[in-house]
Amino acid sequence: MHNLQMVDLKRQYLKIKPEVDAAIQNVLESSAFINGPEVNRFATELATYLGVKHVVPCANGTDALQIALMALGLQPGDEVITPSFTYIATVEVVALLRLTPVFADVDADTFTFNIDSVRNAITPRTKAIIPVHLYGQSANMAPLLALAADHGIPVIEDNAQAIGGTYTFPDGKTVKTGSMGMIGCTSFFPSKNLGGYGDGGAIFTNDDQLAETMKMIANHGQKVRYYHEMVGCNSRLDSLQAAVLNIKLRHLDDYCAARRAAADFYDRAFAGHPNIVTPYRAPYAYHVYHQYTLQLKNADRDALQQGLAKLGIPSMIYYPVPCHKQNMLKAFGCADAVLPVTDALQDCVISLPMHTELTDEELGFITNGVLSLLQ
Ligand SMILES: *Cc1c(COP(=O)(O)O)cnc(C)c1O
């Protein structure tokens, strides 16, 4: 019998148990639970891995986005362009800071920003653009960065789902996702591609001044203890999470490869099926498959999900309601925004189990299940 889950963190832990247990024990012995040496070490190693100058650790990915927007000094009413086809956190922080979310549509093949839609959404009040590297694949950054630069608008990358992924510019230069915008943000939520054993997040930048500001914001607006220069928040990565992440960062490339191998298996099994569109692999991206998300054509998604559940195969809809239709954002009057691709995707996407520990036997069971239900 299989015990299939969308994400299997237990099996992954068991493979690195001795390393992780020792690192955790070390923090317990030192009792430096906040700002222990692990935190700085992790920030330094992640900066090297990503090829960025500064990594500012914080409490979670949502805070990372919030601190990034705060550091840009935006004023209430300033507009921020985001996709609606994303996890709510991308947009929630915009609303929380009393900025105005403006939605751009995505492309149906990549699930990421449609450049024309972003261009059309720009106004004189646009003060930031947030591309989301959804499901683990980089948005097409070269045209987006050029468009933003033309208008002098900063780009904040929401890299919560794509850490370890890369983007290749038209000139052949390949860089890590999260390192291309003025600021990059990520989450270490346990199920993310680089997940801790609790909450965590980080902000990246090559700008010294921004890094300094973001560090202060994450620490009650202080640089010198008890002297508060600006309104900030309390957002820390704790030492235990940093200790775990230090270990897991060393395995991140292997984890990405394992996810890609599972995606290869799925792709082969579903190739050419009339009801299934497998995830598009953009030539400019190294996709790290945070999710493996199919689009169903002329098939009953609810029936498929129920059939899969009966077989013990979990599946998820990421996300059942796009952001612009969420009650949370009613006050912004965005429910009627014209986002035809987003609206269509909402009804046809379905994500299958995706993690680092899937065996060929399990993948075979899952793909056979899907294929038997779509006959
Ligand atoms: C997970 C996620 C976040 C938020 O991260 P948390 O650590 O859960 O706060 C933001 N954006 C996207 C796209 C995410 O997937």
The ligand as a Tripos MOL2 file, in Angstrom:
@<TRIPOS>MOLECULE
LIG
   15    15     1     0     0
SMALL
NO_CHARGES

@<TRIPOS>ATOM
      1 C1          4.3480   30.4820    0.2780 C.3       1 LIG1
      2 C2          4.2550   31.7090   -0.5340 C.ar      1 LIG1
      3 C3          4.3520   32.9980    0.0400 C.ar      1 LIG1
      4 C4          4.3500   33.2440    1.5230 C.3       1 LIG1
      5 O1          5.2740   32.5680    2.2710 O.3       1 LIG1
      6 P1          4.9830   32.2630    3.8270 P.3       1 LIG1
      7 O2          6.3020   31.8410    4.3440 O.co2     1 LIG1
      8 O3          3.9480   31.2100    3.8910 O.co2     1 LIG1
      9 O4          4.5200   33.5450    4.4550 O.co2     1 LIG1
     10 C5          4.3350   34.0860   -0.8020 C.ar      1 LIG1
     11 N1          4.2200   33.9470   -2.1390 N.ar      1 LIG1
     12 C6          4.1000   32.7340   -2.7200 C.ar      1 LIG1
     13 C7          3.9880   32.6490   -4.2130 C.3       1 LIG1
     14 C8          4.1040   31.5850   -1.9440 C.ar      1 LIG1
     15 O5          3.9740   30.3820   -2.5390 O.3       1 LIG1
@<TRIPOS>BOND
     1     1     2 1
     2     2     3 ar
     3     2    14 ar
     4     3     4 1
     5     3    10 ar
     6     4     5 1
     7     5     6 1
     8     6     7 2
     9     6     8 1
    10     6     9 1
    11    10    11 ar
    12    11    12 ar
    13    12    13 1
    14    12    14 ar
    15    14    15 1
@<TRIPOS>SUBSTRUCTURE
     1 LIG1         1 GROUP 0 **** ****
